[in-house]
Every structure is written in C-alpha cells, then in structure tokens.
C-alpha cells in the first residue's frame, strides 16, 4: 500500500472518532448544565471541557469569558478550531475522498453524507433548539461509519490502518477525559485522606461514565456506589470495556502487528509494552504513583506511537 493512502485512511478514522468523542463530551456537559447548581460549578464544567482538548487559551484569546453558548459554538461549528465537530467531519470527508478507490462505495457515501447533512441543523436553527439531538446524530453517524467499514471493507492493510487510527484516537480521548476530571476533584477526594464521597459526586462521576457509554456497564460490573477508584479501574484496566485504555491498546497493537514491516519493530515493541502494562496493571499501583502523572505519561506514549507510526508507514 502507498504510504499516502495509509495516511489518508489513518486520519480519516481518527477525525471521525474525534468528532464523536467531542459530541459525547459536549452532550454530557450540556445535560449536566441543566441540573440545579451554582453558576460557578457550571462554568467549571465548561472550563474543564476546554481543558480536555487543551483549548482554554485559544478560546479565551478569541472569545474572552467562558460562556456555555460560546463554548458550544466554538466546539461545534468553528472551522478555525482544529477540534470542532465540523472541522473534523470535513477533514474525515476530505481524507475519504482522496482514497475513494481504496474504500468501498458504502464507506464513501456514509462519510460524505455525514459531512453534507451535518451542516443543515446549524443553518436552520435546529441545533440551537435542541443541541442534544445534534450530538446524538453525530454519534450515530460515527457508529454507522464504523459498522459500514467493518461490514464492507476487505480486512487487508487498509482496514488495519483504519482501526489503528480509531483506537489510538479513542485511547487519547479517554485518557484526557480521566486526567482532567480526576485532577479537577483531586483535593475533594484525596485532600482529606479518607476518600470521602461528597453529595454531588454521584452526578459528577455519572456524567463521566455517560460520556463514554459506561454508566450501565459500571452498574453491571460493580453493582455498588460510584467511586473514583472504580471509575479509574473501569476506564483504564478493564479489557471488556470498549472505551477503556486496555481495550484500545489491545486492538491497536493487534492491528499494528498485522501491518508490521522491518522498520516498525521498535514501534510494535513500544505498543506491546504499553499493552502489557495495561493487561497486568493494578488500580492501586496506578493510584499510588499518582493518577495525573500516570495519565500524562500514557498520553506522551500514545503521541510517541502516533509519531512513530507516521515515520514507519505514513506520508511525511
């Protein structure tokens, strides 16, 4: 496969996954803001959302004070924001257009139609009337894209590069979500040294779980009160949780192994090492070393893998 073809496929998958992840977090934050709460708490939620994408400085430079409506507009339709939903859907479409001869007609039509239809609710006012409907639509189109890809593409190198892009992006997003959310309430949970759960924590951690479709999964697995340690275990170490770091790295490593070449030995070794640490790690060990430090190192390693994959396989 040509390196530029692999590059387009890799980033097509990443941009589609990134648009879905953004929609997930905006949807949960929008719903959380409707609950009775002090204005400062609501603003803290929107600030934390920008922090997940490392866009706080960019937003404040362009829009000033953090307000819900402005943040939604910035994260949904602002084409100058590299993490906005519209920017990512367009980028996914452009990458798909560049490799129309490699993907099936169904895959191309799904991604192209997603981009074209995504603009209509933003132009006719439907988004302002019901943002949740738009976010749900974006999530469903991402699910459809992955389903069509799995159901129609030959499982050759093209398929493997698509899956590598999807799971690297998903791992990055889950790690960023956990890092920002745990860091925001670190003093609440660990400052007193007793792990006490405050009255508002149920809603807070429920929103974190819902953003990764993990609320029902948590109830099924633990059948108990929501605690930060178990949230961390579910989203980091559980291999049967689809959006956990362990599940993402297991998939990414398997597909990376399928396309391995003589240049990629070190990349595959690093991916395998990270995958093994997640398979055999323990929550207590992660917490004892500091979750923020552990997640920061994980994100550095994910970024390193992305760069090495580009060097080994993709176009410069």
N, C-alpha and C positions, 0 to 999 in steps of 0.2 A: 504493500500500500504506500502511496506517495505521502510524504510527511505532511504536506499542506492539507491533504484530505483528512488525515488523522487529526490534525489540528482543528479543523472546522467541526468535526464530529465531537471531539472532546469538549470544545467550548459551546457547541450547541446544547449539549446535555447540561453543562454547568449553568448556562444562562437560564435554561428552563427550570432547573431545580432552584436556582437563586430567586427567580420570580415567585415560585410557590412559597419558598421559605419567608420571603418578605410579606407576602399576602397572609400567611399564617400568623406572623407576629403582629401585624397591623390589625388583623381581625380580633385577636385576643385582647390587645390593648384597647381597641375601640369598645369592645363589650365591657371590659373592666372599668372603663371611664364612666359608664352609665350607672355603676353602683354608687350608693351614697358614701361619700368620702370627702375629706378636706381637699381644697384646691391644690395645696402643696403636694399632697400624695399623688394626685392625678398628674401633676406636672412632672413629678419624679418618675412616673411610669413612662411618659413620653421622652424624657431625657435619657432614661435607661435604654429605650428602644433605639435612639440615635447612637448611643454608645455601643450597642451591639455591632453596628455597621461602621463604627469609627467615623461618624459623620457629624458629630456635635459641632466641631469647629467650622466645618463647611456650612452647616445650616445657619449657625449664629452669624457668620460673616455675611450671609445673603439675606437672612430674614429677621435677625435680631432675636427678640424674646421668643421662647418656645411656647407655641400655642397648638392645640390639637388640630385645628383646621389647616394651619400652615404646614405642620409636620405631615399630615395625610397627603396634602398636595405635593409636597417635596418628595415623599417616598412613593407616590403612585404615578404622577404624570410628568414630573420634572425631567426632561431629557438631558439636562445638564448634570443630573445626579447619576453616577455610574451604578448605583444600587436600586434605582427606582424600578418599579414593575414594568412600566412602559419601555424604558431603556433596555431592560433585559429581554423582554419579549421581542423587541425589534432585533436585538443582537442575535437571539436564537434563530429568528427567521432568516436573517442575512447569512448566517453560517449554514443553515439548511439549504438555502438557495445555491450556495457555492458548491454543494455536493449532491445536487439533485440526481446525478447519475449513479450515486452510490447507495442512497436510501431508497426505500420503496415509495410509490406514489401516495400510499395512505399516510406515511410518515410526513411527507412534504405537505400534503393537503391539510393535515391536522395542525402543523406548526404555522403554516401560512394563514389558515383560517383563524387561528388563535390571535395572531397579531392584528388582522383586519377587524375582527369583531371586538377586540379589547378596547378599541378607540371609541366605539359607539356610546357606551354608558357615560364616558367622560365628556361627550359632546352634547348629549341630550338631557343631562341633569339627573339621570338615574343614579349615578354614583353618589351625588350629594344627598339624595333622598334615602338611599339605603346602601351605605358602604359595605355592609356585611354580605349583601347579595353579590356584589362585585368580587369580593375576596373569595367567596365560595366558588364562584365561576372560575377564577384563576386557578384555584386548587384543583378543581375538577378537570380543567383543560390539561394541567400538568399530569394528572393521573392518566388521562386519555392518551397523552403523548407517550408515556412510558408503556402503557398497555399495547398501543399500536406498534411501538418499537419491538417489544418482546414477541408480539404475535405475528409480525410480518417480515422482520429482518432475518436474513441468514445469520446464524451465530458465528460469524467469522471475525476478522480483526476489526471491522467497522463496529460491530456490536460490542466488542470488548472495550474499545475506546470510548464509546458512549457510556457504558456502565462505569468505567473508571472515573469519568468526569462527574457523573451523577453522585457517586458515593464519596468522592473527595469533597465535593461541594456540600453535601449533606453533613459530613463529619465536621467540617469547618463551621457550619452554621450551628450545629448542636453544641459544640464546644464554646462558641462565642455567647450563645444564649445562657448556658450554665455559668460561665465566668462572670458575666455582667450581673445576673440575678443573684448569685451567691455573694458576690462582692458587695452588692448594694445592701444586703442584710447581714453581713458578716458580724457586725457588732451586736446585732439583736440576738443572733443565735449563739455566738461563742464568746461575746464580751463578758458575760457573767459567769461563764464556765459551767453552766448547768444544762445547756441545750434546751432551755425552756421555749415552748412554742407559744407565741402570742395569739391573741384573739383573731387578728386579721390574717395570720399566716395561712390558714386553710384556703382562703380565696386567692392569696398570692401564689402559693405553690400549685393550686389547681389551675391557675392561668398558665403557669409554666408548662405543666403537663399537657394542657389542652393545645398549646401552640405546637406540640409535636405529636398530637393524637395519642397521648399517653395516659389520659385520665382513667379511661375504662381499663386499660392494661394494668395500671397501678392497682386499682381495686381488685382485679382478678388475681394478681400475683401476691399482694401483701395483705389484703383484707383487713386493713388497720388504718389508723390515722396517718395522714400525710406528714412525713418528717423529711427534713432536708437531706439527711444521710441516705434515706431510701430513694429519694428522687435522684440523687447523685449515682447511686448504685444502678438504678434502672436505666438512666440515660448514658452511663459510661460503660458498665461492665456486663449488662445483660445481653447475650448474643441473640436472644429470641425477641428482643425489642427492635423493630425495623429501623428506628432512627437513632439507636444508641451508637456510641463511638465504636464499640466492639463489633457490632453488626456491619457498620460501614467499612471498617478496616478489613474485616474478613472478606467482604465482597470485593473491595478494591484490590486486595492482594491476590485473590484468585484470578481476577481478570488481568491483572498486571502480569501474572505468571504465564497466562495464555498468550501474551504478545511479546514475551521476553526475547531479547536479542543479545548478542555478545557485548554490546555497550551498556546494557541495562542491569548488569549483575549487581552493582552496588545499590542501585535504586530498589531492586527487588529485595535485597538483603535488609535495607532500612525499613521497607514496608513490612516485611516479615517479622522483623524485630519488634516494631510497634504493635503489630497484630498479636504477637505472642505475649507481650506485656499486658494487653487488654484481656486476653483469654485467661491468663493465670493471675491477674492482679486481684487485690482485695480493697474494698472501700476504706477500711481502717488505715491501710498503708497510705492511700492517697490523701486522706484527711489529715493524717499525722504529719505529712510533709508540707501540707498547705495546698488547698484545692486551687487557689488562684495561681500559685507557682506551677502546679502540675498542668493546669489547662493552658497556661501561657507557653510552657514547653511543648505541649501537644500541638498547639497552633503553629509554633515555629517548625515543628517536624512535618506537619501537613503542608505548610508553604514550601518547605525544602523538597518534599516529594513532588509537588506540582512543578517546581522549577527543574528538578532532575528529569521528570517525565518529558518536559518540553525539550530539554537538551538531548535526551536519548531517542525521542520518537518524532517530535513535532516540528513544524516550521519555525524558524527563528522569528 
